[in-house]
Amino acid sequence: MPQVCASLADTVAVVTGGAGGIGAAICRGLADEGASVVVGYHRSPAPAEALAAALGGRGRHCAVSAPVTDSAALARMARTVADTYGRCDVLVNCAGTTRFVPHHDLDALDDTLIDDILSTNVRGPFAAVRALRPLLAQGAGALVVNISSIAATTGMGSNVMYCASKAALDSLTKSLARALAPGIRVLSIAPGLVDTPFIAGLDPAWRDEQLARSPLGRLAHPADIAAAVVAACATLTFSTGTVIAVDGGRPLV
Ligand SMILES: NC(=O)c1ccc[n+]([C@@H]2O[C@H](COP(=O)([O-])OP(=O)(O)OC[C@H]3O[C@@H](n4cnc5c(N)ncnc54)[C@H](OP(=O)(O)O)[C@@H]3O)[C@@H](O)[C@H]2O)c1
């Protein structure tokens, strides 16, 4: 009989970008379901350590440096996870970067920004999977969740290269799902606009327009994305290599 609902008790989950707006909600969601959560951070340990200390559930949580553009640092992160927990059941690739550049302004999308977006949003998730693969492969039924975006399919988003980076991430999801099956499932979760500090600085008129065009009448909350990650771990146990939209139906309008 297939396992239709897996418990997260006694599992270990690593979340890159774990102290960010969406990442923190995912950490909370996984911790509340019983996982031990490794909050991966980039520049500043303090918010990640504070979050790890505040997480609920019955797991043992910690914060670990996980700069996704530094493969040597990711290898150290994987060794820390192995030494601390001896296992890794879930990797959530949530780290991501962007900057708003109007799509018509090709000169403003400079090479430095392009390289930063691609190395963080595409090479980074791949490098994190590569570093944690031995641990993920040890268990029975591990999961990688790549936090993508509906920008991957709509081509609308903070800039042209950000959209392309999320399309590339969805392609990685498919290739890796095939390559790592049956032991490791790989899914993309694609949010629409999520109400985080990341979008707080946007033109309010543009934000209101996005809201008006959302059939479900609101922007996503980080908790909506966390709920989808928990469902991917615990409920959607026969899904791999696919993209799950969590967008309030925004592309319909
Ligand atoms: N907010 C939205 O509307 C939305 C919609 C669709 C998809 N997403 C995706 O959701 C994910 C999280 O976004 P968010 O809204 O929560 O943004 P956020 O609050 O800015 O979080 C991004 C996180 O990624 C980390 N990060 C950036 N570069 C990194 C690197 N090189 N190595 C490791 N970590 C790095 C950041 O850490 P530092 O601050 O230390 O750099 C931060 O913790 C991203 O992948 C984003 O593309 C967001």
Ligand as a Chemical Component Dictionary entry (heavy atoms), coordinates in Angstrom:
data_LIG
# 
_chem_comp.id                   LIG 
_chem_comp.type                 NON-POLYMER 
_chem_comp.pdbx_formal_charge   0 
_chem_comp.three_letter_code    LIG 
# 
loop_
_chem_comp_atom.comp_id 
_chem_comp_atom.atom_id 
_chem_comp_atom.alt_atom_id 
_chem_comp_atom.type_symbol 
_chem_comp_atom.charge 
_chem_comp_atom.model_Cartn_x 
_chem_comp_atom.model_Cartn_y 
_chem_comp_atom.model_Cartn_z 
_chem_comp_atom.pdbx_ordinal 
LIG N1  N1  N 0  8.306  37.567 -2.474 1  
LIG C1  C1  C 0  7.742  37.188 -3.618 2  
LIG O1  O1  O 0  6.795  37.821 -4.084 3  
LIG C2  C2  C 0  8.227  35.933 -4.319 4  
LIG C3  C3  C 0  7.438  35.428 -5.352 5  
LIG C4  C4  C 0  7.842  34.264 -6.013 6  
LIG C5  C5  C 0  9.023  33.661 -5.648 7  
LIG N2  N2  N 1  9.784  34.177 -4.644 8  
LIG C6  C6  C 0  11.016 33.468 -4.298 9  
LIG O2  O2  O 0  10.968 33.078 -2.942 10 
LIG C7  C7  C 0  12.294 32.997 -2.417 11 
LIG C8  C8  C 0  12.369 33.784 -1.122 12 
LIG O3  O3  O 0  12.046 35.141 -1.409 13 
LIG P1  P1  P 0  11.571 36.181 -0.272 14 
LIG O4  O4  O 0  10.441 36.942 -0.839 15 
LIG O5  O5  O -1 11.417 35.497 1.023  16 
LIG O6  O6  O 0  12.827 37.173 -0.275 17 
LIG P2  P2  P 0  13.828 37.566 0.907  18 
LIG O7  O7  O 0  13.069 37.878 2.133  19 
LIG O8  O8  O 0  14.708 38.611 0.293  20 
LIG O9  O9  O 0  14.638 36.230 1.150  21 
LIG C9  C9  C 0  15.657 35.809 0.299  22 
LIG C10 C10 C 0  16.616 35.012 1.130  23 
LIG O10 O10 O 0  17.638 34.478 0.271  24 
LIG C11 C11 C 0  18.877 34.684 0.899  25 
LIG N3  N3  N 0  19.953 34.742 -0.079 26 
LIG C12 C12 C 0  20.171 35.644 -1.059 27 
LIG N4  N4  N 0  21.317 35.370 -1.703 28 
LIG C13 C13 C 0  21.824 34.250 -1.109 29 
LIG C14 C14 C 0  22.986 33.481 -1.296 30 
LIG N5  N5  N 0  23.895 33.780 -2.249 31 
LIG N6  N6  N 0  23.188 32.407 -0.485 32 
LIG C15 C15 C 0  22.296 32.056 0.455  33 
LIG N7  N7  N 0  21.179 32.768 0.701  34 
LIG C16 C16 C 0  20.963 33.852 -0.074 35 
LIG C17 C17 C 0  18.736 36.003 1.632  36 
LIG O11 O11 O 0  19.732 36.126 2.626  37 
LIG P3  P3  P 0  20.499 37.545 2.795  38 
LIG O12 O12 O 0  19.420 38.539 3.085  39 
LIG O13 O13 O 0  21.458 37.318 3.903  40 
LIG O14 O14 O 0  21.196 37.793 1.468  41 
LIG C18 C18 C 0  17.321 35.862 2.188  42 
LIG O15 O15 O 0  17.353 35.154 3.409  43 
LIG C19 C19 C 0  13.216 33.502 -3.509 44 
LIG O16 O16 O 0  13.778 32.408 -4.188 45 
LIG C20 C20 C 0  12.285 34.285 -4.420 46 
LIG O17 O17 O 0  12.763 34.324 -5.745 47 
LIG C21 C21 C 0  9.413  35.305 -3.978 48 
# 
loop_
_chem_comp_bond.comp_id 
_chem_comp_bond.atom_id_1 
_chem_comp_bond.atom_id_2 
_chem_comp_bond.value_order 
_chem_comp_bond.pdbx_ordinal 
LIG N1  C1  SING 1  
LIG C1  O1  DOUB 2  
LIG C1  C2  SING 3  
LIG C2  C3  SING 4  
LIG C2  C21 DOUB 5  
LIG C3  C4  DOUB 6  
LIG C4  C5  SING 7  
LIG C5  N2  DOUB 8  
LIG N2  C6  SING 9  
LIG N2  C21 SING 10 
LIG C6  O2  SING 11 
LIG C6  C20 SING 12 
LIG O2  C7  SING 13 
LIG C7  C8  SING 14 
LIG C7  C19 SING 15 
LIG C8  O3  SING 16 
LIG O3  P1  SING 17 
LIG P1  O4  DOUB 18 
LIG P1  O5  SING 19 
LIG P1  O6  SING 20 
LIG O6  P2  SING 21 
LIG P2  O7  DOUB 22 
LIG P2  O8  SING 23 
LIG P2  O9  SING 24 
LIG O9  C9  SING 25 
LIG C9  C10 SING 26 
LIG C10 O10 SING 27 
LIG C10 C18 SING 28 
LIG O10 C11 SING 29 
LIG C11 N3  SING 30 
LIG C11 C17 SING 31 
LIG N3  C12 SING 32 
LIG N3  C16 SING 33 
LIG C12 N4  DOUB 34 
LIG N4  C13 SING 35 
LIG C13 C14 SING 36 
LIG C13 C16 DOUB 37 
LIG C14 N5  SING 38 
LIG C14 N6  DOUB 39 
LIG N6  C15 SING 40 
LIG C15 N7  DOUB 41 
LIG N7  C16 SING 42 
LIG C17 O11 SING 43 
LIG C17 C18 SING 44 
LIG O11 P3  SING 45 
LIG P3  O12 DOUB 46 
LIG P3  O13 SING 47 
LIG P3  O14 SING 48 
LIG C18 O15 SING 49 
LIG C19 O16 SING 50 
LIG C19 C20 SING 51 
LIG C20 O17 SING 52 
# 
